[in-house]
């Protein structure tokens, strides 16, 4: 069944159509929530809250965006609310005046590349750890844009930010991650 037809049926109370939508997006929502909060139980909680919000608010979905974009916004909001509740100060907050991200020329020391069999695992761990240092606001923009592959416009729609704000946050997040990778390879 086409997604638009499922949405219309679900809006009218069709439980099978609603279950079909949940089935289509269950893994995507869980994966995205996990990428942001990095904890299986929290990702499961966010996924459940997202689908609860979807059921409550599906009648408000106007179809001007893709359903996935609308769901990413819900997931992002729930993840940010959870992060604010936890008040975890282990994040790096990037500001406009953070010149340290831009003043140095970054060039990784490729002479210290680990052996081929561990190369991908080590790089993934360094990158995952670096991404986790980003504040949830920057992490969400980075993940939506560079990991999930949403366009700048879709990312702006999901995060309810202006396009220049998305570009700015993405630029700062990428600069921070380049710096982190550079430092990791210099060790």
PLY file of the C-alpha trace (Angstrom):
ply
format ascii 1.0
element vertex 187
property float x
property float y
property float z
element edge 186
property int vertex1
property int vertex2
end_header
0.00 0.00 0.00
1.25 3.51 -0.82
2.43 5.63 2.11
-0.07 8.42 1.41
-2.92 5.91 1.47
-1.64 4.47 4.76
-1.48 7.96 6.25
-5.03 8.82 5.19
-6.38 5.51 6.49
-4.49 5.91 9.77
-5.92 9.42 10.17
-9.38 7.87 9.90
-8.62 5.39 12.67
-7.52 2.34 10.65
-5.32 0.43 13.11
-3.76 -1.78 10.41
-2.68 1.31 8.47
-1.22 2.80 11.64
0.61 -0.46 12.34
1.90 -0.36 8.76
3.35 3.11 9.30
4.95 2.05 12.56
6.41 -1.02 10.86
7.86 1.08 8.05
9.59 3.53 10.35
10.31 1.52 13.48
13.92 0.67 12.63
14.69 4.11 11.18
13.36 5.88 14.27
15.18 3.57 16.67
18.46 3.89 14.74
18.28 7.67 14.64
17.36 7.91 18.34
20.25 5.59 19.18
22.69 7.71 17.13
21.74 10.74 19.17
21.48 9.32 22.70
23.81 6.27 22.31
21.92 4.10 24.76
19.58 1.23 23.74
17.04 1.79 26.52
16.86 5.52 25.84
16.55 4.90 22.10
13.70 2.47 22.77
12.01 5.02 25.03
12.42 7.76 22.41
11.04 5.46 19.72
7.96 4.69 21.82
7.44 8.37 22.63
7.82 9.24 18.95
5.16 6.78 17.86
2.88 7.89 20.69
3.30 11.47 19.48
2.68 10.33 15.91
-0.59 8.63 16.89
-1.72 11.68 18.86
-0.79 14.20 16.18
-1.13 12.39 12.86
-4.27 14.39 12.10
-2.03 17.49 12.08
0.33 16.06 9.46
-0.44 18.08 6.35
1.65 16.19 3.81
3.70 19.25 2.82
6.83 17.37 3.86
7.67 13.69 3.81
6.39 11.69 6.76
9.99 10.70 7.54
10.94 14.39 7.86
8.04 14.95 10.24
9.08 11.90 12.29
12.72 13.01 12.42
11.50 16.29 13.92
9.55 14.41 16.59
12.54 12.18 17.40
14.86 15.19 17.54
12.54 17.03 19.90
12.21 14.03 22.22
16.00 13.48 22.23
16.66 17.14 23.00
14.07 17.11 25.80
15.70 14.01 27.28
19.16 15.63 27.09
17.86 18.75 28.80
16.28 16.67 31.58
19.59 14.95 32.19
21.49 18.25 32.15
24.58 16.39 31.09
27.49 18.81 30.84
29.78 16.34 29.11
29.07 18.01 25.77
31.13 20.48 23.83
29.08 23.57 23.11
30.29 25.28 19.97
29.88 29.03 19.77
30.35 31.59 17.01
33.52 32.87 18.61
35.19 29.48 19.02
38.21 30.40 16.90
40.15 27.32 17.97
38.11 25.31 15.49
39.15 27.40 12.53
42.54 28.98 13.25
44.70 25.88 12.99
45.26 24.12 9.72
44.15 20.53 10.26
46.11 17.77 8.66
46.04 14.32 10.12
49.30 12.45 10.57
48.57 9.47 8.33
51.87 7.79 9.23
50.30 6.45 12.42
47.42 4.60 10.72
46.66 1.37 12.59
46.95 -2.01 10.91
44.34 -2.74 8.26
42.32 -5.22 10.35
41.71 -2.73 13.17
41.67 0.45 11.11
37.91 0.71 10.61
37.04 -0.24 14.18
39.45 2.27 15.68
38.36 5.07 13.34
34.69 4.31 14.09
35.33 4.44 17.83
37.22 7.74 17.58
34.48 9.24 15.42
31.68 7.91 17.65
33.40 9.29 20.75
33.90 12.65 19.04
30.28 12.83 17.89
29.16 12.13 21.44
31.11 15.15 22.65
28.93 17.42 20.51
25.99 19.02 22.27
22.66 17.43 21.25
21.76 20.45 19.09
24.90 20.15 16.98
24.88 16.35 17.03
21.32 16.28 15.69
22.14 18.58 12.78
25.30 16.62 11.96
23.52 13.25 12.09
20.53 14.39 10.04
22.68 15.99 7.37
25.81 13.83 7.13
24.66 10.44 8.42
20.97 10.26 7.49
21.57 12.18 4.25
18.81 14.75 4.59
19.17 17.93 2.58
19.93 21.22 4.28
16.32 22.28 3.72
14.95 19.04 5.21
17.32 19.35 8.17
16.12 22.92 8.73
12.54 21.71 8.61
13.18 18.88 11.07
15.09 21.01 13.55
12.92 24.09 13.04
16.05 26.15 12.36
16.76 28.52 9.52
18.88 27.22 6.64
21.78 29.54 7.61
21.60 28.23 11.21
21.75 24.63 9.96
24.73 25.45 7.75
26.46 27.22 10.62
25.92 24.37 13.10
26.96 21.81 10.52
30.11 23.78 9.70
31.04 24.06 13.39
30.27 20.39 14.06
32.40 19.29 11.10
35.25 21.60 12.16
35.12 20.21 15.70
35.13 16.63 14.41
38.07 17.36 12.06
39.98 18.76 15.03
39.15 15.72 17.16
40.24 13.30 14.42
43.40 15.28 13.80
44.30 15.14 17.50
43.54 11.41 17.65
45.84 10.67 14.74
48.67 12.77 16.19
48.81 10.57 19.29
0 1
1 2
2 3
3 4
4 5
5 6
6 7
7 8
8 9
9 10
10 11
11 12
12 13
13 14
14 15
15 16
16 17
17 18
18 19
19 20
20 21
21 22
22 23
23 24
24 25
25 26
26 27
27 28
28 29
29 30
30 31
31 32
32 33
33 34
34 35
35 36
36 37
37 38
38 39
39 40
40 41
41 42
42 43
43 44
44 45
45 46
46 47
47 48
48 49
49 50
50 51
51 52
52 53
53 54
54 55
55 56
56 57
57 58
58 59
59 60
60 61
61 62
62 63
63 64
64 65
65 66
66 67
67 68
68 69
69 70
70 71
71 72
72 73
73 74
74 75
75 76
76 77
77 78
78 79
79 80
80 81
81 82
82 83
83 84
84 85
85 86
86 87
87 88
88 89
89 90
90 91
91 92
92 93
93 94
94 95
95 96
96 97
97 98
98 99
99 100
100 101
101 102
102 103
103 104
104 105
105 106
106 107
107 108
108 109
109 110
110 111
111 112
112 113
113 114
114 115
115 116
116 117
117 118
118 119
119 120
120 121
121 122
122 123
123 124
124 125
125 126
126 127
127 128
128 129
129 130
130 131
131 132
132 133
133 134
134 135
135 136
136 137
137 138
138 139
139 140
140 141
141 142
142 143
143 144
144 145
145 146
146 147
147 148
148 149
149 150
150 151
151 152
152 153
153 154
154 155
155 156
156 157
157 158
158 159
159 160
160 161
161 162
162 163
163 164
164 165
165 166
166 167
167 168
168 169
169 170
170 171
171 172
172 173
173 174
174 175
175 176
176 177
177 178
178 179
179 180
180 181
181 182
182 183
183 184
184 185
185 186
